[in-house]
Amino acid sequence: MADDVDLANAIADRALSRLIDAARQPVPKGVAGECRECGWASPRLVGGRCAPCRDGR
């Protein structure tokens, strides 16, 4: 018979697995070019924007 600690660990493991699955997102493919927001050249634009502009610098 499992004790309380074993049950709590099982619940925590299932919760962690659900959270990890929910956080997984595909990484969009980028293209080289000029950012439409700041105008700087970047080797990887996603949706026409460089990483600093996407992150809200």
PyMOL Python script that loads the backbone (N, CA, C, O; Angstrom):
from pymol import cmd

cmd.read_pdbstr("""\
ATOM      1  N   MET A   1       0.840  -1.183   0.000  1.00  0.00           N
ATOM      2  CA  MET A   1       0.000   0.000   0.000  1.00  0.00           C
ATOM      3  C   MET A   1       0.886   1.247   0.000  1.00  0.00           C
ATOM      4  O   MET A   1       1.872   1.311   0.735  1.00  0.00           O
ATOM      5  N   ALA A   2       0.546   2.205  -0.797  1.00  0.00           N
ATOM      6  CA  ALA A   2       1.327   3.437  -0.912  1.00  0.00           C
ATOM      7  C   ALA A   2       1.005   4.371   0.253  1.00  0.00           C
ATOM      8  O   ALA A   2      -0.131   4.462   0.718  1.00  0.00           O
ATOM      9  N   ASP A   3       2.044   5.055   0.700  1.00  0.00           N
ATOM     10  CA  ASP A   3       1.813   6.033   1.768  1.00  0.00           C
ATOM     11  C   ASP A   3       1.502   7.410   1.161  1.00  0.00           C
ATOM     12  O   ASP A   3       1.475   7.564  -0.060  1.00  0.00           O
ATOM     13  N   ASP A   4       1.273   8.380   2.005  1.00  0.00           N
ATOM     14  CA  ASP A   4       0.863   9.717   1.553  1.00  0.00           C
ATOM     15  C   ASP A   4       1.916  10.382   0.675  1.00  0.00           C
ATOM     16  O   ASP A   4       1.576  11.090  -0.273  1.00  0.00           O
ATOM     17  N   VAL A   5       3.189  10.160   0.983  1.00  0.00           N
ATOM     18  CA  VAL A   5       4.260  10.779   0.193  1.00  0.00           C
ATOM     19  C   VAL A   5       4.267  10.205  -1.220  1.00  0.00           C
ATOM     20  O   VAL A   5       4.422  10.945  -2.192  1.00  0.00           O
ATOM     21  N   ASP A   6       4.099   8.888  -1.336  1.00  0.00           N
ATOM     22  CA  ASP A   6       4.054   8.272  -2.663  1.00  0.00           C
ATOM     23  C   ASP A   6       2.876   8.795  -3.477  1.00  0.00           C
ATOM     24  O   ASP A   6       3.018   9.071  -4.668  1.00  0.00           O
ATOM     25  N   LEU A   7       1.735   8.931  -2.851  1.00  0.00           N
ATOM     26  CA  LEU A   7       0.560   9.456  -3.549  1.00  0.00           C
ATOM     27  C   LEU A   7       0.769  10.907  -3.977  1.00  0.00           C
ATOM     28  O   LEU A   7       0.395  11.297  -5.083  1.00  0.00           O
ATOM     29  N   ALA A   8       1.365  11.697  -3.095  1.00  0.00           N
ATOM     30  CA  ALA A   8       1.631  13.102  -3.434  1.00  0.00           C
ATOM     31  C   ALA A   8       2.618  13.200  -4.587  1.00  0.00           C
ATOM     32  O   ALA A   8       2.453  14.044  -5.468  1.00  0.00           O
ATOM     33  N   ASN A   9       3.644  12.350  -4.595  1.00  0.00           N
ATOM     34  CA  ASN A   9       4.608  12.354  -5.706  1.00  0.00           C
ATOM     35  C   ASN A   9       3.948  11.951  -7.014  1.00  0.00           C
ATOM     36  O   ASN A   9       4.260  12.520  -8.060  1.00  0.00           O
ATOM     37  N   ALA A  10       3.056  10.995  -6.977  1.00  0.00           N
ATOM     38  CA  ALA A  10       2.357  10.569  -8.195  1.00  0.00           C
ATOM     39  C   ALA A  10       1.489  11.700  -8.740  1.00  0.00           C
ATOM     40  O   ALA A  10       1.452  11.935  -9.948  1.00  0.00           O
ATOM     41  N   ILE A  11       0.794  12.395  -7.847  1.00  0.00           N
ATOM     42  CA  ILE A  11      -0.044  13.527  -8.268  1.00  0.00           C
ATOM     43  C   ILE A  11       0.819  14.633  -8.855  1.00  0.00           C
ATOM     44  O   ILE A  11       0.464  15.216  -9.879  1.00  0.00           O
ATOM     45  N   ALA A  12       1.949  14.929  -8.218  1.00  0.00           N
ATOM     46  CA  ALA A  12       2.844  15.980  -8.703  1.00  0.00           C
ATOM     47  C   ALA A  12       3.429  15.608 -10.063  1.00  0.00           C
ATOM     48  O   ALA A  12       3.552  16.467 -10.936  1.00  0.00           O
ATOM     49  N   ASP A  13       3.791  14.342 -10.251  1.00  0.00           N
ATOM     50  CA  ASP A  13       4.333  13.907 -11.541  1.00  0.00           C
ATOM     51  C   ASP A  13       3.305  14.052 -12.652  1.00  0.00           C
ATOM     52  O   ASP A  13       3.642  14.495 -13.750  1.00  0.00           O
ATOM     53  N   ARG A  14       2.059  13.686 -12.383  1.00  0.00           N
ATOM     54  CA  ARG A  14       1.013  13.825 -13.404  1.00  0.00           C
ATOM     55  C   ARG A  14       0.758  15.298 -13.725  1.00  0.00           C
ATOM     56  O   ARG A  14       0.570  15.660 -14.887  1.00  0.00           O
ATOM     57  N   ALA A  15       0.751  16.143 -12.699  1.00  0.00           N
ATOM     58  CA  ALA A  15       0.539  17.577 -12.926  1.00  0.00           C
ATOM     59  C   ALA A  15       1.676  18.177 -13.739  1.00  0.00           C
ATOM     60  O   ALA A  15       1.442  18.974 -14.647  1.00  0.00           O
ATOM     61  N   LEU A  16       2.907  17.796 -13.414  1.00  0.00           N
ATOM     62  CA  LEU A  16       4.067  18.300 -14.153  1.00  0.00           C
ATOM     63  C   LEU A  16       4.006  17.864 -15.611  1.00  0.00           C
ATOM     64  O   LEU A  16       4.292  18.658 -16.507  1.00  0.00           O
ATOM     65  N   SER A  17       3.641  16.621 -15.854  1.00  0.00           N
ATOM     66  CA  SER A  17       3.528  16.133 -17.229  1.00  0.00           C
ATOM     67  C   SER A  17       2.479  16.915 -18.017  1.00  0.00           C
ATOM     68  O   SER A  17       2.698  17.259 -19.178  1.00  0.00           O
ATOM     69  N   ARG A  18       1.338  17.196 -17.380  1.00  0.00           N
ATOM     70  CA  ARG A  18       0.291  17.983 -18.057  1.00  0.00           C
ATOM     71  C   ARG A  18       0.776  19.390 -18.369  1.00  0.00           C
ATOM     72  O   ARG A  18       0.500  19.910 -19.450  1.00  0.00           O
ATOM     73  N   LEU A  19       1.497  20.016 -17.439  1.00  0.00           N
ATOM     74  CA  LEU A  19       1.992  21.373 -17.661  1.00  0.00           C
ATOM     75  C   LEU A  19       3.046  21.414 -18.758  1.00  0.00           C
ATOM     76  O   LEU A  19       3.060  22.338 -19.572  1.00  0.00           O
ATOM     77  N   ILE A  20       3.925  20.425 -18.786  1.00  0.00           N
ATOM     78  CA  ILE A  20       4.944  20.372 -19.837  1.00  0.00           C
ATOM     79  C   ILE A  20       4.286  20.183 -21.196  1.00  0.00           C
ATOM     80  O   ILE A  20       4.660  20.847 -22.164  1.00  0.00           O
ATOM     81  N   ASP A  21       3.307  19.279 -21.279  1.00  0.00           N
ATOM     82  CA  ASP A  21       2.600  19.068 -22.545  1.00  0.00           C
ATOM     83  C   ASP A  21       1.881  20.335 -23.008  1.00  0.00           C
ATOM     84  O   ASP A  21       1.857  20.630 -24.203  1.00  0.00           O
ATOM     85  N   ALA A  22       1.305  21.074 -22.086  1.00  0.00           N
ATOM     86  CA  ALA A  22       0.592  22.305 -22.443  1.00  0.00           C
ATOM     87  C   ALA A  22       1.554  23.400 -22.895  1.00  0.00           C
ATOM     88  O   ALA A  22       1.179  24.253 -23.699  1.00  0.00           O
ATOM     89  N   ALA A  23       2.781  23.390 -22.393  1.00  0.00           N
ATOM     90  CA  ALA A  23       3.746  24.448 -22.719  1.00  0.00           C
ATOM     91  C   ALA A  23       4.473  24.200 -24.034  1.00  0.00           C
ATOM     92  O   ALA A  23       5.098  25.114 -24.574  1.00  0.00           O
ATOM     93  N   ARG A  24       4.404  22.990 -24.552  1.00  0.00           N
ATOM     94  CA  ARG A  24       5.114  22.693 -25.802  1.00  0.00           C
ATOM     95  C   ARG A  24       4.457  23.416 -26.961  1.00  0.00           C
ATOM     96  O   ARG A  24       3.247  23.332 -27.172  1.00  0.00           O
ATOM     97  N   GLN A  25       5.286  24.128 -27.705  1.00  0.00           N
ATOM     98  CA  GLN A  25       4.807  24.823 -28.893  1.00  0.00           C
ATOM     99  C   GLN A  25       5.845  24.640 -29.990  1.00  0.00           C
ATOM    100  O   GLN A  25       7.045  24.635 -29.713  1.00  0.00           O
ATOM    101  N   PRO A  26       5.403  24.492 -31.216  1.00  0.00           N
ATOM    102  CA  PRO A  26       6.375  24.373 -32.298  1.00  0.00           C
ATOM    103  C   PRO A  26       7.127  25.693 -32.490  1.00  0.00           C
ATOM    104  O   PRO A  26       6.558  26.773 -32.335  1.00  0.00           O
ATOM    105  N   VAL A  27       8.402  25.586 -32.826  1.00  0.00           N
ATOM    106  CA  VAL A  27       9.218  26.770 -33.073  1.00  0.00           C
ATOM    107  C   VAL A  27       9.026  27.174 -34.529  1.00  0.00           C
ATOM    108  O   VAL A  27       9.330  26.394 -35.432  1.00  0.00           O
ATOM    109  N   PRO A  28       8.519  28.396 -34.769  1.00  0.00           N
ATOM    110  CA  PRO A  28       8.291  28.806 -36.157  1.00  0.00           C
ATOM    111  C   PRO A  28       9.603  29.004 -36.903  1.00  0.00           C
ATOM    112  O   PRO A  28      10.597  29.453 -36.333  1.00  0.00           O
ATOM    113  N   LYS A  29       9.590  28.664 -38.176  1.00  0.00           N
ATOM    114  CA  LYS A  29      10.772  28.836 -39.015  1.00  0.00           C
ATOM    115  C   LYS A  29      10.944  30.315 -39.328  1.00  0.00           C
ATOM    116  O   LYS A  29       9.981  31.012 -39.648  1.00  0.00           O
ATOM    117  N   GLY A  30      12.162  30.776 -39.233  1.00  0.00           N
ATOM    118  CA  GLY A  30      12.453  32.176 -39.520  1.00  0.00           C
ATOM    119  C   GLY A  30      13.101  32.360 -40.879  1.00  0.00           C
ATOM    120  O   GLY A  30      13.593  31.407 -41.482  1.00  0.00           O
ATOM    121  N   VAL A  31      13.096  33.581 -41.346  1.00  0.00           N
ATOM    122  CA  VAL A  31      13.744  33.932 -42.611  1.00  0.00           C
ATOM    123  C   VAL A  31      14.620  35.158 -42.369  1.00  0.00           C
ATOM    124  O   VAL A  31      14.329  35.974 -41.495  1.00  0.00           O
ATOM    125  N   ALA A  32      15.672  35.279 -43.133  1.00  0.00           N
ATOM    126  CA  ALA A  32      16.551  36.442 -43.027  1.00  0.00           C
ATOM    127  C   ALA A  32      15.901  37.630 -43.719  1.00  0.00           C
ATOM    128  O   ALA A  32      15.161  37.472 -44.691  1.00  0.00           O
ATOM    129  N   GLY A  33      16.187  38.820 -43.206  1.00  0.00           N
ATOM    130  CA  GLY A  33      15.646  40.019 -43.830  1.00  0.00           C
ATOM    131  C   GLY A  33      15.704  41.205 -42.907  1.00  0.00           C
ATOM    132  O   GLY A  33      16.441  41.213 -41.921  1.00  0.00           O
ATOM    133  N   GLU A  34      14.913  42.216 -43.239  1.00  0.00           N
ATOM    134  CA  GLU A  34      14.869  43.459 -42.475  1.00  0.00           C
ATOM    135  C   GLU A  34      13.590  43.495 -41.648  1.00  0.00           C
ATOM    136  O   GLU A  34      12.498  43.255 -42.165  1.00  0.00           O
ATOM    137  N   CYS A  35      13.733  43.792 -40.374  1.00  0.00           N
ATOM    138  CA  CYS A  35      12.585  43.827 -39.464  1.00  0.00           C
ATOM    139  C   CYS A  35      11.631  44.940 -39.877  1.00  0.00           C
ATOM    140  O   CYS A  35      12.045  46.070 -40.137  1.00  0.00           O
ATOM    141  N   ARG A  36      10.351  44.600 -39.932  1.00  0.00           N
ATOM    142  CA  ARG A  36       9.352  45.598 -40.342  1.00  0.00           C
ATOM    143  C   ARG A  36       9.092  46.626 -39.243  1.00  0.00           C
ATOM    144  O   ARG A  36       8.536  47.692 -39.508  1.00  0.00           O
ATOM    145  N   GLU A  37       9.495  46.308 -38.003  1.00  0.00           N
ATOM    146  CA  GLU A  37       9.225  47.201 -36.888  1.00  0.00           C
ATOM    147  C   GLU A  37      10.385  48.168 -36.613  1.00  0.00           C
ATOM    148  O   GLU A  37      10.178  49.373 -36.474  1.00  0.00           O
ATOM    149  N   CYS A  38      11.610  47.623 -36.536  1.00  0.00           N
ATOM    150  CA  CYS A  38      12.753  48.481 -36.192  1.00  0.00           C
ATOM    151  C   CYS A  38      13.639  48.782 -37.392  1.00  0.00           C
ATOM    152  O   CYS A  38      14.435  49.720 -37.351  1.00  0.00           O
ATOM    153  N   GLY A  39      13.512  47.995 -38.467  1.00  0.00           N
ATOM    154  CA  GLY A  39      14.282  48.241 -39.673  1.00  0.00           C
ATOM    155  C   GLY A  39      15.670  47.630 -39.677  1.00  0.00           C
ATOM    156  O   GLY A  39      16.388  47.779 -40.665  1.00  0.00           O
ATOM    157  N   TRP A  40      16.076  46.953 -38.621  1.00  0.00           N
ATOM    158  CA  TRP A  40      17.410  46.342 -38.566  1.00  0.00           C
ATOM    159  C   TRP A  40      17.417  45.031 -39.331  1.00  0.00           C
ATOM    160  O   TRP A  40      16.409  44.327 -39.388  1.00  0.00           O
ATOM    161  N   ALA A  41      18.559  44.710 -39.918  1.00  0.00           N
ATOM    162  CA  ALA A  41      18.722  43.434 -40.601  1.00  0.00           C
ATOM    163  C   ALA A  41      18.862  42.332 -39.558  1.00  0.00           C
ATOM    164  O   ALA A  41      19.524  42.513 -38.536  1.00  0.00           O
ATOM    165  N   SER A  42      18.241  41.202 -39.822  1.00  0.00           N
ATOM    166  CA  SER A  42      18.279  40.091 -38.888  1.00  0.00           C
ATOM    167  C   SER A  42      18.383  38.783 -39.663  1.00  0.00           C
ATOM    168  O   SER A  42      17.772  38.648 -40.723  1.00  0.00           O
ATOM    169  N   PRO A  43      19.152  37.811 -39.148  1.00  0.00           N
ATOM    170  CA  PRO A  43      19.234  36.524 -39.828  1.00  0.00           C
ATOM    171  C   PRO A  43      17.983  35.670 -39.624  1.00  0.00           C
ATOM    172  O   PRO A  43      17.795  34.675 -40.323  1.00  0.00           O
ATOM    173  N   ARG A  44      17.121  36.053 -38.665  1.00  0.00           N
ATOM    174  CA  ARG A  44      15.915  35.263 -38.410  1.00  0.00           C
ATOM    175  C   ARG A  44      14.757  36.175 -38.033  1.00  0.00           C
ATOM    176  O   ARG A  44      14.694  36.706 -36.924  1.00  0.00           O
ATOM    177  N   LEU A  45      13.851  36.342 -38.976  1.00  0.00           N
ATOM    178  CA  LEU A  45      12.621  37.090 -38.735  1.00  0.00           C
ATOM    179  C   LEU A  45      11.464  36.098 -38.668  1.00  0.00           C
ATOM    180  O   LEU A  45      11.384  35.172 -39.475  1.00  0.00           O
ATOM    181  N   VAL A  46      10.582  36.295 -37.715  1.00  0.00           N
ATOM    182  CA  VAL A  46       9.369  35.490 -37.609  1.00  0.00           C
ATOM    183  C   VAL A  46       8.202  36.460 -37.670  1.00  0.00           C
ATOM    184  O   VAL A  46       8.073  37.350 -36.829  1.00  0.00           O
ATOM    185  N   GLY A  47       7.364  36.281 -38.659  1.00  0.00           N
ATOM    186  CA  GLY A  47       6.250  37.198 -38.854  1.00  0.00           C
ATOM    187  C   GLY A  47       6.737  38.588 -39.227  1.00  0.00           C
ATOM    188  O   GLY A  47       6.056  39.578 -38.961  1.00  0.00           O
ATOM    189  N   GLY A  48       7.926  38.670 -39.847  1.00  0.00           N
ATOM    190  CA  GLY A  48       8.476  39.953 -40.274  1.00  0.00           C
ATOM    191  C   GLY A  48       9.154  40.747 -39.173  1.00  0.00           C
ATOM    192  O   GLY A  48       9.576  41.879 -39.405  1.00  0.00           O
ATOM    193  N   ARG A  49       9.268  40.178 -37.977  1.00  0.00           N
ATOM    194  CA  ARG A  49       9.844  40.902 -36.839  1.00  0.00           C
ATOM    195  C   ARG A  49      11.045  40.157 -36.270  1.00  0.00           C
ATOM    196  O   ARG A  49      11.061  38.927 -36.241  1.00  0.00           O
ATOM    197  N   CYS A  50      12.061  40.911 -35.812  1.00  0.00           N
ATOM    198  CA  CYS A  50      13.237  40.325 -35.179  1.00  0.00           C
ATOM    199  C   CYS A  50      12.920  39.916 -33.743  1.00  0.00           C
ATOM    200  O   CYS A  50      11.864  40.261 -33.213  1.00  0.00           O
ATOM    201  N   ALA A  51      13.830  39.184 -33.119  1.00  0.00           N
ATOM    202  CA  ALA A  51      13.595  38.685 -31.755  1.00  0.00           C
ATOM    203  C   ALA A  51      13.368  39.802 -30.740  1.00  0.00           C
ATOM    204  O   ALA A  51      12.434  39.698 -29.945  1.00  0.00           O
ATOM    205  N   PRO A  52      14.180  40.871 -30.726  1.00  0.00           N
ATOM    206  CA  PRO A  52      13.914  41.928 -29.743  1.00  0.00           C
ATOM    207  C   PRO A  52      12.544  42.579 -29.917  1.00  0.00           C
ATOM    208  O   PRO A  52      11.894  42.921 -28.929  1.00  0.00           O
ATOM    209  N   CYS A  53      12.100  42.754 -31.160  1.00  0.00           N
ATOM    210  CA  CYS A  53      10.784  43.368 -31.378  1.00  0.00           C
ATOM    211  C   CYS A  53       9.659  42.401 -30.991  1.00  0.00           C
ATOM    212  O   CYS A  53       8.628  42.830 -30.474  1.00  0.00           O
ATOM    213  N   ARG A  54       9.849  41.113 -31.235  1.00  0.00           N
ATOM    214  CA  ARG A  54       8.839  40.125 -30.825  1.00  0.00           C
ATOM    215  C   ARG A  54       8.750  40.037 -29.309  1.00  0.00           C
ATOM    216  O   ARG A  54       7.668  39.825 -28.761  1.00  0.00           O
ATOM    217  N   ASP A  55       9.891  40.201 -28.622  1.00  0.00           N
ATOM    218  CA  ASP A  55       9.907  40.081 -27.168  1.00  0.00           C
ATOM    219  C   ASP A  55       9.462  41.367 -26.468  1.00  0.00           C
ATOM    220  O   ASP A  55       9.282  41.379 -25.250  1.00  0.00           O
ATOM    221  N   GLY A  56       9.289  42.425 -27.217  1.00  0.00           N
ATOM    222  CA  GLY A  56       8.786  43.677 -26.637  1.00  0.00           C
ATOM    223  C   GLY A  56       9.853  44.523 -25.976  1.00  0.00           C
ATOM    224  O   GLY A  56       9.672  45.003 -24.857  1.00  0.00           O
ATOM    225  N   ARG A  57      10.959  44.705 -26.666  1.00  0.00           N
ATOM    226  CA  ARG A  57      12.043  45.494 -26.065  1.00  0.00           C
ATOM    227  C   ARG A  57      11.662  46.894 -25.812  1.00  0.00           C
ATOM    228  O   ARG A  57      12.471  47.674 -25.310  1.00  0.00           O
TER     229      ARG A  57
END
""", "prot")
cmd.dss("prot")
cmd.show_as("cartoon", "prot")
cmd.util.cbc("prot")
cmd.orient("prot")
